[in-house]
Amino acid sequence: MPALHGLLAREPPELELSIVELSAGDPAGDAPAPDGGVPGEPGAVELSFGMILRRGEDTRGRHADISDSGGWRAYRGLAQPPAV
């Protein structure tokens, strides 16, 4: 628990820990699906912990929506990690 507390303490105040649904083909989604489905098959839901923007922060106009950018690395113009 101390490691999680330390991680959360370093995050910006406008972010919070939540459960997120992983996109198909997400490298983080290689584990068995919690709903009993097979990862990568239609209908399989894969969940993970992730940091999300707190409610109301999107209306303040301080943050760019990068949803259509292809991810954080693409938005920042960074190289993609090598395929495993």
SULVENUR-V457954 format. One record per residue. N is the residue number from 1. PHI is phi in radians with two decimals (NA if undefined). Layout:
n;phi
N;PHI
N;PHI
This chain:
n;phi
1;NA
2;-1.07
3;-1.14
4;-1.13
5;-1.05
6;-1.11
7;-1.09
8;-1.13
9;-1.16
10;-1.56
11;-1.36
12;-1.08
13;-1.11
14;-1.44
15;-1.86
16;-2.48
17;-1.31
18;-2.61
19;-1.80
20;-2.13
21;-1.58
22;-1.39
23;-1.26
24;-1.05
25;1.46
26;-1.20
27;-1.06
28;-1.32
29;-1.69
30;-1.47
31;-1.35
32;-0.98
33;-1.21
34;-1.17
35;-1.58
36;1.56
37;-1.29
38;-1.65
39;-0.91
40;1.57
41;-1.51
42;-0.98
43;1.56
44;-1.31
45;-1.89
46;-2.03
47;-2.03
48;-2.67
49;-1.39
50;-2.80
51;-1.60
52;-2.20
53;-1.27
54;-1.08
55;-0.96
56;1.59
57;-1.16
58;-1.16
59;-1.48
60;-1.40
61;1.32
62;-1.68
63;-2.19
64;-1.50
65;-1.48
66;-1.83
67;-0.94
68;-1.62
69;-1.53
70;1.55
71;1.92
72;-1.10
73;-1.07
74;-1.11
75;-1.04
76;-1.46
77;1.31
78;-1.60
79;-1.15
80;-1.31
81;-1.16
82;-1.10
83;-1.18
84;-1.60
